[in-house]
């Protein structure tokens, strides 16, 4: 029996060796492409910013490239379908896009520890991260529709998610767009992994992490926020406020996941409070189910109605800015008045969509953009703070019942290409 199996195993081993050899040749081609990109980028920066900033960018981008391609080389043998364990000689469209995402992030890393570039170069970090985020959205989709899902793509995807948010959050702090503590968002995954490693080293149990539908929208919202604020369009204090509202739920989610893998029950922590020991019915399971149902079903509707009322009040208050006391031509109008007109149009559109429950999360993003434009010319007051809080809340929890159309739900609950 063993003699019959051995030729088949030798054949599989030979095929794997040939496939791995092909992948290594493709890896060499990617390295050559990366070198050309680095040299071209450095040459452009020399002509636009001078040799010192260009060499600093080249050094950092080259260092991250060395690390990235070193990891890719060591992971080439993972380019197999988990169901078959046979190395594939082609990366496939999904992995190709994931590898491109890694290349974009190495170029983005070159901007670390340097001032925000001036002129049109200021848009380059935001563009690099935005393209990387879009690649993250579509690489898995391409892998699924081409039936080329591999362990390599899965592992690269997870690592690049963490690396991308770490580089981008560091740049945001460096550029003064967010407070220093926002670095915790970039470090969260690495602190989580390091904590698990430490528990295992100490011989403590590490429990499996159950699936949670909230992780995907939280991570997506974080990436979207970071991509937007990397552009030199919005500035503090509005970006500081939005950073807190986007980051805090994200960090709370990581903390709860840490409790799960550590075997710490949130209910047991709450019971340590004397009031909960005295009144144990507060943690009654049936009562908690009712509260959870009310919160998940009706809280979005209450938030949606409250946001619409705030938008109506804000629009009424700011409509008068469109009507100056004397008749002026469009060329003579104060730029503030022109921008408030655009802001009002966006706010009104967002209000209508939120009120009728059509693409509510997208409408909330429109409202946030409008507030960001407004804050570039006017101060931050209580009503703007409440609008930002309400819009971010709506992005996380949705518009709730009596919504006419929720197209973004498919993207949040399922990855592109999943049935």
LUMTIZA-274560 format. One record per residue (C-alpha): x, y, z. Coordinates in pm, 1 decimal, padded with zeros to 6 digits, always signed. Last residue first. Layout:
c1, c2, c3
X, Y, Z .
...
END
This chain:
c1, c2, c3
-02337.9, +03453.3, -00148.5 .
-01995.4, +03612.1, -00103.0 .
-01855.0, +03812.4, -00394.3 .
-01790.9, +04126.5, -00193.7 .
-01763.3, +04049.0, +00177.9 .
-02081.8, +04014.3, +00373.7 .
-02246.8, +04199.0, +00663.9 .
-02108.4, +04545.6, +00592.0 .
-02106.7, +04532.3, +00210.9 .
-02455.6, +04383.6, +00205.2 .
-02585.3, +04646.8, +00449.2 .
-02463.2, +04933.0, +00227.2 .
-02769.2, +04905.3, +00002.5 .
-03012.8, +04994.0, +00285.6 .
-03335.7, +05103.9, +00115.2 .
-03672.4, +05216.0, +00252.2 .
-03590.9, +05227.8, +00623.2 .
-03888.4, +05178.4, +00855.1 .
-03672.7, +05001.7, +01115.7 .
-03310.4, +05093.2, +01193.6 .
-03109.1, +05374.2, +01035.2 .
-02764.7, +05218.5, +01076.9 .
-02567.6, +05128.7, +01390.3 .
-02210.6, +05236.5, +01311.0 .
-02263.2, +05501.8, +01042.9 .
-02561.0, +05633.5, +01242.4 .
-02342.0, +05686.9, +01547.7 .
-02091.3, +05879.6, +01335.9 .
-02373.0, +06103.5, +01207.0 .
-02521.1, +06161.3, +01554.2 .
-02188.6, +06250.4, +01715.9 .
-02098.8, +06481.6, +01425.8 .
-02440.7, +06649.4, +01442.0 .
-02415.6, +06691.6, +01819.3 .
-02075.0, +06860.0, +01785.9 .
-02211.6, +07083.7, +01508.2 .
-02502.8, +07184.7, +01734.9 .
-02268.6, +07261.1, +02023.8 .
-02050.9, +07498.4, +01825.3 .
-01736.5, +07455.6, +01615.5 .
-01636.4, +07778.9, +01444.5 .
-01677.4, +07876.5, +01080.7 .
-01469.7, +07860.3, +00762.5 .
-01299.1, +07517.5, +00767.2 .
-01573.1, +07401.1, +01004.3 .
-01833.1, +07421.7, +00727.0 .
-01634.8, +07195.6, +00495.3 .
-01601.0, +06932.0, +00768.8 .
-01970.1, +06967.2, +00854.7 .
-02060.4, +06897.2, +00491.6 .
-01830.9, +06596.0, +00477.5 .
-01988.6, +06460.7, +00795.8 .
-02337.4, +06508.0, +00649.0 .
-02236.1, +06320.0, +00333.5 .
-02100.9, +06037.9, +00553.3 .
-02438.2, +06026.5, +00731.8 .
-02610.1, +05999.8, +00391.3 .
-02389.2, +05701.0, +00306.6 .
-02492.7, +05542.1, +00635.7 .
-02859.0, +05613.3, +00566.0 .
-02868.3, +05465.6, +00217.0 .
-03241.0, +05551.9, +00198.6 .
-03414.5, +05570.2, +00535.6 .
-03677.7, +05834.0, +00456.8 .
-03541.0, +06085.0, +00709.2 .
-03176.9, +05987.5, +00650.2 .
-03203.3, +06048.1, +00275.7 .
-03382.3, +06380.6, +00322.1 .
-03134.3, +06503.3, +00585.9 .
-02831.7, +06404.4, +00377.6 .
-02959.7, +06600.0, +00077.1 .
-03033.2, +06904.2, +00296.8 .
-02690.1, +06887.1, +00457.3 .
-02515.6, +06856.2, +00120.3 .
-02706.6, +07154.0, -00022.8 .
-02647.5, +07354.8, +00294.1 .
-02273.9, +07286.2, +00275.9 .
-02257.0, +07395.7, -00088.6 .
-02435.5, +07722.0, +00001.2 .
-02212.7, +07761.4, +00306.3 .
-01915.0, +07740.3, +00072.9 .
-02035.4, +08024.7, -00148.0 .
-02115.1, +08241.5, +00155.1 .
-01768.7, +08181.2, +00301.4 .
-01610.5, +08270.3, -00033.1 .
-01770.1, +08619.6, +00000.3 .
-01964.6, +08692.1, -00316.4 .
-01803.5, +08926.8, -00563.9 .
-01768.3, +08675.9, -00848.4 .
-02127.5, +08558.0, -00805.5 .
-02252.0, +08915.1, -00841.5 .
-02378.4, +09098.6, -00535.6 .
-02723.8, +09222.6, -00424.4 .
-02701.4, +09381.5, -00080.2 .
-02790.2, +09247.3, +00265.4 .
-02638.2, +08907.9, +00197.9 .
-02876.6, +08612.0, +00159.7 .
-02702.7, +08275.7, +00175.4 .
-02595.9, +08323.8, +00537.2 .
-02962.9, +08340.5, +00631.8 .
-03000.7, +07967.3, +00564.7 .
-02763.5, +07888.3, +00851.9 .
-03007.6, +07867.7, +01143.5 .
-03277.7, +07696.1, +00941.9 .
-03031.2, +07437.0, +00811.5 .
-02900.1, +07367.4, +01163.1 .
-03250.3, +07324.8, +01308.6 .
-03355.7, +07090.5, +01028.1 .
-03032.0, +06894.8, +01068.4 .
-03086.1, +06861.9, +01443.2 .
-03440.5, +06730.3, +01388.6 .
-03310.6, +06480.5, +01129.8 .
-03039.7, +06364.7, +01370.8 .
-03293.7, +06308.8, +01648.8 .
-03514.8, +06103.0, +01417.1 .
-03219.9, +05885.8, +01311.9 .
-03095.0, +05841.2, +01667.0 .
-03440.7, +05729.9, +01782.8 .
-03464.3, +05488.6, +01487.0 .
-03116.5, +05348.2, +01550.3 .
-03201.4, +05299.7, +01921.5 .
-03520.7, +05111.0, +01834.4 .
-03401.7, +04776.1, +01701.0 .
-03057.9, +04710.6, +01849.3 .
-03126.0, +04889.3, +02179.1 .
-03472.8, +04742.1, +02232.5 .
-03349.3, +04391.9, +02150.0 .
-03046.0, +04428.6, +02377.8 .
-03263.2, +04553.6, +02663.8 .
-03503.3, +04262.1, +02618.2 .
-03215.2, +04013.5, +02609.0 .
-03061.5, +04170.5, +02921.6 .
-03392.3, +04128.9, +03109.0 .
-03408.5, +03762.7, +03008.9 .
-03047.1, +03709.2, +03121.2 .
-03089.8, +03880.8, +03460.2 .
-02800.3, +04122.4, +03504.7 .
-03001.8, +04394.2, +03679.8 .
-03177.5, +04115.3, +03874.2 .
-02859.1, +04084.4, +04080.8 .
-02950.2, +04391.5, +04287.3 .
-02713.1, +04385.8, +04583.8 .
-02432.6, +04229.7, +04383.6 .
-02502.9, +04475.4, +04102.4 .
-02486.7, +04768.7, +04341.6 .
-02165.0, +04635.6, +04494.4 .
-01984.6, +04633.5, +04159.5 .
-01794.6, +04308.5, +04129.8 .
-02091.5, +04178.5, +03935.9 .
-01990.3, +04397.0, +03642.5 .
-01659.5, +04214.7, +03607.9 .
-01837.0, +03880.8, +03616.2 .
-02075.6, +03999.6, +03344.4 .
-01783.3, +04102.8, +03125.6 .
-01648.8, +03750.2, +03147.7 .
-01271.0, +03717.1, +03135.6 .
-01150.4, +03408.6, +02950.3 .
-00841.1, +03585.8, +02818.0 .
-00950.3, +03537.0, +02455.6 .
-01288.1, +03695.0, +02536.9 .
-01157.2, +03981.7, +02752.5 .
-00918.2, +04069.4, +02469.0 .
-01210.4, +04074.4, +02226.0 .
-01387.5, +04317.7, +02460.3 .
-01080.2, +04543.4, +02460.0 .
-01053.1, +04530.5, +02079.6 .
-01418.2, +04634.4, +02048.8 .
-01366.5, +04917.9, +02299.0 .
-01077.4, +05037.7, +02082.9 .
-01298.9, +05054.5, +01772.5 .
-01584.1, +05219.6, +01965.2 .
-01336.4, +05486.7, +02089.2 .
-01160.5, +05545.9, +01756.7 .
-01443.7, +05674.6, +01536.3 .
-01590.6, +05919.7, +01788.7 .
-01249.8, +06032.4, +01914.7 .
-01115.0, +06088.1, +01564.1 .
-01431.4, +06279.9, +01466.7 .
-01373.6, +06527.3, +01749.2 .
-01005.6, +06569.7, +01665.6 .
-01088.4, +06609.1, +01294.5 .
-01332.9, +06890.1, +01372.4 .
-01084.1, +07078.7, +01590.0 .
-00880.2, +07036.1, +01378.5 .
-00844.2, +07018.6, +00997.5 .
-01025.2, +06899.4, +00686.0 .
-00905.1, +06915.8, +00326.0 .
-00537.0, +06826.1, +00342.9 .
-00611.4, +06457.8, +00267.9 .
-00505.3, +06208.9, +00536.2 .
-00837.6, +06284.5, +00709.1 .
-01034.4, +06101.4, +00439.4 .
-00824.7, +05782.8, +00436.9 .
-00818.4, +05764.5, +00818.1 .
-01197.3, +05794.4, +00840.0 .
-01251.9, +05526.3, +00576.1 .
-01006.6, +05288.5, +00741.9 .
-01177.2, +05331.2, +01078.3 .
-01524.7, +05285.8, +00931.4 .
-01409.9, +04964.6, +00763.6 .
-01259.8, +04830.2, +01086.8 .
-01579.5, +04901.5, +01281.7 .
-01798.9, +04769.5, +00998.6 .
-01602.5, +04439.2, +00990.5 .
-01570.7, +04386.1, +01364.0 .
-01944.0, +04424.2, +01436.2 .
-02040.9, +04088.1, +01281.0 .
-01850.7, +03904.5, +01554.0 .
-01707.4, +03558.0, +01501.7 .
-01584.6, +03391.0, +01819.5 .
-01227.1, +03435.3, +01938.4 .
-01077.8, +03110.9, +02064.2 .
-00960.3, +03101.1, +02426.8 .
-00600.6, +03161.4, +02529.2 .
-00511.3, +02985.3, +02855.6 .
-00214.7, +03102.0, +03063.7 .
+00121.6, +02926.0, +03037.6 .
+00322.2, +03246.7, +03080.7 .
+00454.9, +03219.2, +02725.6 .
+00099.6, +03161.5, +02604.5 .
-00022.8, +03473.0, +02782.8 .
+00267.7, +03673.5, +02636.5 .
+00188.0, +03565.6, +02281.1 .
-00178.7, +03659.4, +02328.7 .
-00076.2, +04001.2, +02462.2 .
+00158.8, +04056.1, +02169.2 .
-00121.7, +03976.9, +01923.5 .
-00356.1, +04225.2, +02096.1 .
-00085.4, +04491.7, +02130.5 .
-00008.1, +04446.0, +01759.8 .
-00373.8, +04478.0, +01662.2 .
-00427.2, +04788.3, +01876.4 .
-00108.6, +04971.5, +01768.8 .
-00266.3, +05169.6, +01487.0 .
-00573.5, +05259.1, +01689.4 .
-00354.7, +05329.8, +01993.4 .
-00178.9, +05591.4, +01779.2 .
-00495.9, +05797.6, +01825.6 .
-00350.8, +05891.5, +02168.3 .
-00144.4, +06161.5, +01993.2 .
-00451.5, +06365.2, +01894.6 .
-00559.6, +06374.3, +01526.6 .
-00474.5, +06589.7, +01223.7 .
-00144.5, +06712.2, +01366.8 .
+00056.2, +06592.2, +01066.3 .
+00260.0, +06348.3, +01280.9 .
-00055.4, +06219.9, +01447.9 .
-00211.1, +06157.3, +01105.9 .
+00111.9, +06001.5, +00976.6 .
+00122.2, +05759.5, +01268.9 .
-00243.0, +05668.3, +01205.7 .
-00159.7, +05594.3, +00840.5 .
+00142.6, +05375.2, +00915.3 .
-00039.9, +05174.4, +01184.2 .
-00361.9, +05146.4, +00979.1 .
-00168.1, +05007.0, +00684.4 .
+00043.5, +04765.1, +00887.4 .
-00259.2, +04611.0, +01058.4 .
-00458.3, +04560.6, +00739.1 .
-00140.2, +04450.7, +00559.9 .
-00088.5, +04164.7, +00805.1 .
-00445.2, +04038.8, +00775.3 .
-00446.7, +04054.7, +00394.7 .
-00104.9, +03893.1, +00363.6 .
-00222.9, +03594.4, +00567.8 .
-00543.6, +03541.7, +00370.5 .
-00373.8, +03594.6, +00036.2 .
-00102.3, +03342.8, +00120.0 .
-00358.9, +03093.7, +00251.6 .
-00517.9, +03094.5, -00091.9 .
-00844.1, +03184.4, -00265.0 .
-00820.0, +03142.2, -00642.5 .
-01176.0, +03062.9, -00746.1 .
-01167.3, +03363.3, -00986.4 .
-01486.5, +03505.8, -00831.6 .
-01350.7, +03449.6, -00480.0 .
-00999.7, +03587.3, -00534.3 .
-01135.2, +03894.6, -00712.7 .
-01372.0, +03965.1, -00422.4 .
-01092.5, +03916.7, -00169.4 .
-00881.9, +04174.9, -00351.1 .
-01170.7, +04421.0, -00389.9 .
-01211.0, +04599.2, -00056.3 .
-00844.5, +04577.4, +00038.5 .
-00754.8, +04727.7, -00300.4 .
-00987.7, +05017.1, -00217.9 .
-00801.3, +05068.7, +00111.1 .
-00463.4, +05063.7, -00068.9 .
-00593.9, +05318.3, -00321.2 .
-00707.5, +05539.0, -00031.9 .
-00371.9, +05498.4, +00146.4 .
-00172.2, +05608.6, -00157.2 .
-00412.7, +05892.7, -00237.3 .
-00403.7, +06028.1, +00117.9 .
-00023.7, +06017.1, +00125.5 .
-00006.3, +06190.6, -00219.3 .
-00244.8, +06478.9, -00145.2 .
+00020.2, +06697.6, +00020.2 .
+00224.4, +06661.0, -00300.0 .
-00023.8, +06903.0, -00461.6 .
+00122.0, +07190.6, -00267.5 .
+00323.9, +07122.3, +00045.4 .
+00442.1, +06793.0, +00190.1 .
+00342.1, +06719.8, +00553.1 .
+00660.4, +06729.3, +00754.6 .
+00875.6, +06414.2, +00764.7 .
+00889.2, +06132.7, +01021.9 .
+00695.2, +05891.4, +00798.4 .
+00651.3, +05984.0, +00431.0 .
+00837.4, +05674.9, +00308.0 .
+00577.3, +05456.5, +00477.1 .
+00329.9, +05552.0, +00201.9 .
+00556.7, +05393.1, -00061.0 .
+00569.5, +05073.5, +00147.4 .
+00190.4, +05090.8, +00180.0 .
+00144.1, +05110.4, -00197.4 .
+00364.8, +04802.1, -00243.2 .
+00156.7, +04610.0, +00011.6 .
-00161.2, +04699.5, -00173.3 .
-00001.2, +04578.3, -00497.0 .
+00060.6, +04242.8, -00327.0 .
-00309.3, +04230.0, -00231.6 .
-00408.0, +04311.5, -00590.8 .
-00187.4, +04032.6, -00721.4 .
-00326.3, +03800.1, -00454.9 .
-00680.5, +03856.1, -00581.9 .
-00588.7, +03831.2, -00950.8 .
-00410.3, +03494.5, -00915.8 .
-00065.0, +03437.8, -00768.0 .
+00014.9, +03171.1, -01024.8 .
+00220.4, +02853.1, -00971.1 .
-00031.3, +02712.6, -00719.9 .
+00102.4, +02509.2, -00429.3 .
-00115.0, +02205.3, -00357.4 .
-00261.2, +02182.6, -00005.7 .
-00605.4, +02106.4, -00155.5 .
-00878.2, +02260.5, +00064.6 .
-00663.4, +02548.3, +00189.9 .
-00598.6, +02651.0, -00175.8 .
-00227.4, +02712.2, -00208.0 .
+00007.9, +03009.6, -00216.4 .
+00140.2, +02935.7, +00132.1 .
+00478.4, +02828.1, -00011.3 .
+00536.8, +03194.1, -00107.6 .
+00530.8, +03299.0, +00260.2 .
+00907.2, +03335.3, +00315.6 .
+00945.3, +03542.9, +00000.3 .
+00647.7, +03764.9, +00095.4 .
+00799.2, +03834.2, +00438.4 .
+01127.3, +03940.1, +00279.5 .
+00935.6, +04145.2, +00025.2 .
+00767.6, +04341.1, +00304.5 .
+01078.2, +04387.7, +00519.5 .
+01291.2, +04507.0, +00227.7 .
+01009.6, +04730.5, +00103.9 .
+00974.8, +04885.2, +00450.9 .
+01346.6, +04971.4, +00446.4 .
+01330.6, +05098.4, +00086.9 .
+01035.5, +05326.7, +00170.2 .
+01224.5, +05461.9, +00471.5 .
+01545.7, +05529.6, +00279.8 .
+01371.0, +05667.3, -00029.5 .
+01160.7, +05911.4, +00173.3 .
+01469.1, +06040.7, +00357.4 .
+01655.4, +06062.3, +00024.8 .
+01373.8, +06266.1, -00128.8 .
+01345.2, +06499.6, +00170.7 .
+01724.5, +06571.0, +00148.8 .
+01751.9, +06592.1, -00232.0 .
+01508.3, +06872.8, -00304.0 .
+01130.3, +06905.3, -00294.1 .
+00999.9, +06892.9, -00651.6 .
+01294.7, +06769.1, -00861.1 .
+01429.9, +06550.2, -00581.8 .
+01080.6, +06416.5, -00511.6 .
+01041.2, +06305.9, -00872.9 .
+01377.6, +06129.4, -00868.1 .
+01293.7, +05956.6, -00540.5 .
+00963.5, +05831.1, -00679.2 .
+01132.9, +05698.8, -00992.9 .
+01401.4, +05522.9, -00788.3 .
+01144.5, +05366.2, -00556.5 .
+00917.5, +05259.1, -00842.4 .
+01209.7, +05105.3, -01034.3 .
+01318.2, +04914.0, -00722.9 .
+00959.6, +04791.9, -00672.1 .
+00939.3, +04663.3, -01030.0 .
+01267.9, +04475.8, -00984.5 .
+01133.6, +04324.9, -00661.0 .
+00811.3, +04221.7, -00837.8 .
+01011.0, +04046.1, -01110.4 .
+01212.3, +03861.6, -00844.6 .
+00885.3, +03749.8, -00683.4 .
+00765.4, +03619.0, -01020.5 .
+01080.5, +03406.8, -01040.5 .
+01012.5, +03284.6, -00687.3 .
+00655.7, +03192.7, -00783.4 .
+00782.0, +02981.6, -01073.9 .
+01023.7, +02793.2, -00844.1 .
+00741.2, +02733.7, -00594.2 .
+00525.0, +02584.4, -00869.9 .
+00809.9, +02355.6, -00983.0 .
+00875.1, +02241.3, -00625.9 .
+00502.9, +02183.7, -00563.1 .
+00477.1, +01976.2, -00880.1 .
+00771.6, +01763.6, -00768.8 .
+00621.7, +01713.3, -00422.4 .
+00287.3, +01613.1, -00574.0 .
+00459.4, +01363.9, -00804.7 .
+00665.4, +01220.9, -00518.7 .
+00345.7, +01178.7, -00313.6 .
+00180.5, +00994.8, -00605.0 .
+00486.6, +00769.8, -00649.9 .
+00481.3, +00692.7, -00272.4 .
+00113.5, +00588.0, -00249.8 .
+00149.9, +00251.7, -00427.6 .
+00463.3, +00162.8, -00230.1 .
+00280.9, +00242.1, +00093.9 .
+00000.0, +00000.0, +00000.0 .
END
